Amino acid sequence: MEEVVRKTSLFFYSVFVVTILIVASGYFFAGEELPLKGEAAAAISSLYFLYVLAVVPLTFYLFNKQLKKWESIRNEEEKLSRYYKASSLRIFFISSGMMLGALIFSFLFKTQSILFCTGIATLSMFFCIPGKARIISELNLYDTADDPESSR
């Protein structure tokens, strides 16, 4: 379990580092004159909104559906393996909205609506923070290390 927590945490926090690098590079390298205006900006903005508003709830729904399927699996290693894959996909899809928003805001056009939508994706990431307690809770595992009965 510790390895699943470590690998998932590494992936989770590296996504934030990449996002910060995108924003920093946009701050230092993007010019004052942003390349997109008018219809192109509206089209990209609309597609981005639709992506975030579709991916965030759909990702959480599908992840929860998978968790319910795994309740019948008795092998803890199998559950953890599946959890790692599904959790990584959940982080990837939600963080892609966050990184895409940072990229659009930093390099293409700076509007408050893009910034707010990026904020939605970023806040959604906080529901994906990996940890041992979360894995135990989501997979309905019983942690014997914390069991006072097992020390007897």
Secondary structure, 3 states (H helix, E strand, C coil): CHHHHHHHHHHHHHHHHHHHHHHHHHHHHCCCCCCCCCHHHHHHHHHHHHHHHHHHHHHHHHHHHHHHHHHHCCCHHHHHHHHHHHHHHHHHHHHHHHHHHHHHHHHHCCCHHHHHHHHHHHHHHCCCCCCHHHHHHHHCCCCHHHCHHHHC
